[in-house]
């Protein structure tokens, strides 16, 4: 139920949906003859759109998420397990064409390949099923196709193809690993790392964060940015979704704090 409600809520809460709902409200108010309320709703819709698309607001919103966890200053001498979270493939395209088509978070998979080559004895655990509206193969199937094409031996792979969100990623990975010990790297997008680490800690897995897929430089200041409004809107959407996710997971007891830190103490 939590999974379904969270997906439905986000469909309505993302910036473009807010703009659309406010515009519909404005039209409805005009129809009722509530001119001032209609104008207010439409002005608010324009402000939301402009803030999300034509400023660096999204970059500022995502900065603390991406800077919360850093890669180790020195590489671990040995790594036993490389855990890779899903969210980096295009299921419908990959299924239809028999390829491994990556989305903007594709760095999760490419970074996993780099780490797999650096630590040839490590087991690669990929966790990712199908989303609510994906309509294609499980992400684990696509990931396996990519890993094998990059020369990674099949016996090194452990695939979990049922998880639909990060909560299930952590729980099902814990079931898969059992009592396995040793150093485990966690590979996911930098903005997604705080929630991911919090969830893995909850199931008893202490991981070494290995963030990737950075969306901002970390040096942005608030200003107008007309160069690529689609990119700015995407960053705002991603950042807002992650902050809402952190709050929702904390309120429902899935993580201990709204903003997990580098150390669990």
C-alpha positions, 0 to 999 in steps of 0.5 A: 500500500505504501508503494502504491500511495507513494507513486500516486502522490508523486504523480500529483506532487511533481512540479509540472503536475502542480502547474497543471493542477493550478491551471485547471483550478484557474480555469474552474475559477474563471468558469465560476466567476471567481476572477481574482482567485483564478488570476492568483492560481494562474500566477502561482502556476507561472511562478512554479514553472519559472522557478523550476525551469528558469533558475538554479533552484533545483541545483541548490535543492539537490546540493545538500543531498549530493554532498551528504555522502562522499566516496572514501578518501582512499580506496578500500584494499579489498571489496567483497560485495558491490551493491548496485541499486536499480533506477538506471534503465529504460525498461520498455526500450530495453525489452523491445530492442533486446538492449541495455538502454540507460537513462540519466542515472546510467552512471550507476551501472557504468560505475559498477562495471569500473568497480567490478574490474578494479575488484575482480573478486567482488560479487556484484549484487544488482537489485531492481524489479519493475515499476508501477508503470514500466511495462517491461522487463525487470531492471535486473534482467537489463543489468545482467545483459549489460554486465555480461556484454562488458565481460563480467563472469556470470558467476559473479552476479547475484540478481534481485528482480522483485524490488519496486522501490529503495525500501524493498531494495534494502530488504531483499538485498539483506535476504539475498546476502544473509550473514555474508561479511566483508566490505560492501560498496553501495552504488547509487546516485549521489542525491539518492545516497542519504535515503539508501544508506538509511534504509540499508542501515535499518536492515543491518547492512553497513555499506561504504557509500559510492555515490555517482550520477551527480546532477550539480557541480555543488558551486551554483548560486541562485540565479536565472538560467535560461540555457536549458530549462528542461534540464533545470526542471528535471533537476528540480523534480529529482531533488523535490522527489528525494526530499519528499521521499526522505520525509515520508520514509522518516515519518513512517519509520523506515529510516531513523532520521530525515537526513541520514549522515555519513556515520550512524552515530 
